[in-house]
Amino acid sequence: MDEQAADAAVPPVTPEEAAAIALDERLCLALYTASRSMTARYRVALEDLGLTYPQYLVMVLLWEEGSVPVGRIGERLSLESSTLSPLLKRLETVGLISRTRDRTDERLVIIGLTTAGRRMQERAGRVTLDVCEASGLTIADQQALVADLRALDERLRTSTREARSA
């Protein structure tokens, strides 16, 4: 996305133009269906690992960052505790993660990888490759799309906060 266009004070679309956008041309529908398709493709790629897509995201975060507080996982993955708690319990039950209390702050629960969880990383390497190949996007294209989506996400979060406080 052109940063100058995003920062411009002029609205990107007039009310008339917005009303005339057909359903199949609406960004919300394109994002929704692409998200569902991405999740479905990951579901197929993850079958051999026995992980759901949200469980996989937790594992990727732990492979990248090591042991982290539960709250950090929720923040990074935009998951509510009502979703995260049973997900973590399942990963713990199958022996991929461990939960421990922080030594300096007993209120914090730290999630870490078990030996089995660390070993799974090797087997999981194929998942990203499969999905990247299925997308047909080059690494550069993916990076550009991710940057655009992050910028869109930030603008929408800011707009939502402002609309709620108005």
N, C-alpha and C positions, 0 to 999 in steps of 0.2 A: 504494500500500500504506500502511496505517496505521502510522506510525513507532512508536507506542506498542506496537502488537501485535508488531511486529518485534523490539522491544527487550525485550519481556517475558520473564521467566525461565521462564514456563510453556511447555512445548512446544506448537507450533501444532497438533499432531495426536498422538493416542495410538497406540501400537503396533497396537491393534485396528482403529482407524480407517484407519491406513495399509495394513494387510493387506486391508481391504475395498474399497480404491479400484480400480475397474475400469480396465482398460487404456485405454479411450477417455477416461477422466477423469483420467489421470495427467499431471502437469505435464511430465514428461520427454518424453512422446510429443507433446504439444501444441507444446512448444518445438522439438522435432526436426522435425516436419512443417511448422511455420510457417517455420523456417529454410530448409528445402529449397524450400518454395514461394516464399519471398522471393528466394532465389538463382536459381531458375528464371525468375522474372519479370524479375530484373535481366539474366539471360542474354539474354532476348528484347530488352530495351531497349538492350543494349550491342552487339547485332549490327552496327549501322551503324558503330560506332566501331572494331570489330575487337578489342575488349578482353574479357578474361575478368573475372569478378566480382572476384577478388583483385587483378588488375592495375588495375581501376577504383578499388578502395580505395586502392591505392598512389598513383594519380594524384590522387585527391581530397585525400589527405594532403599531397602536394607542392603542390597548388594552394592549400591553406590555409596551409602552413608555409614554403614555399620549399625551399631546399636543406637536407637533413638527413642525419645519419649513418645508415648502414644499420641499426645497432642501434636507433635511434629508430623506424624503420619497423617493425621486428620487434616492439618493445614495444607500440607503438600499435595494431598490427593483430593482435597475438597470433600471429605467424607464426614458426616455427622457421627457422633459416638454411638448412636443407635444402630448405625450400619457397620461401623468399624469394630465394635466389641465382638459381635458374633463371628465376624470375618477372622479376627485375630484368634479367637477361641478355636476355630476350625484349623487354622494353620498350626496352632500349638498342639492340638489333638493329634494331628498327623505327623508331628515331630519336626516341623520345619523351622519353628521359632520358639523362643523362650521368653518368659516374662519375669522380670525381677524388679524389686523396689530400688529406687535410687538411694545410695548410701547417705548422701548429704540431705536429701529431701524425700522422706518416706511417702509423701503424697504422689510423687512421680513414679509411674510404671514405665520401665525401660523394656523395649522390644529388641531382641537380638536374634541373630541366626544361630541355629544349631549346626552341627557338622553336616547333617543331611541337607539343611537349607543352603549351606555354602556349596555343597556338592551339586545341588540342583542347578546352580548357575551355569555350569558347563553344558548341561543338557538343554537349558533354556536359550542358549545362544542362537539356536536355529529358529526360534519363534520370531524374533525381530526380523531376521533375514527373510523368512517366509512372507511376513506381512509387508515388508518393504517391497519385495518382488511383486506381490499381488497388487500393490498400489500403483505400480508403473511409474513412480516418481523417483527421480535421481535424489541423491543426498542433498544436493544444493536446492532442488525444488522443495524437498521436505523442510529444510531449514527455513526457507523463505515463507512457506505456508505456516509453519509453527510461529514464526515471528509475527506474521499478519494476524494469526488467531490470538496470540498473546496480547497484542495491541488492542484488538477488538474486545477481548475479555476484560481488559483493564478499563477501557472506555465504558463498557456496559456496567461493570461493577461500580465505577464512579458515578455514572448516571443514576443507577439504582439507589445508591446511598443518598444522592442529592434529592431524588424524587421522594424518598421516604422521609427525609428531614424537612421537606418543604411544607 
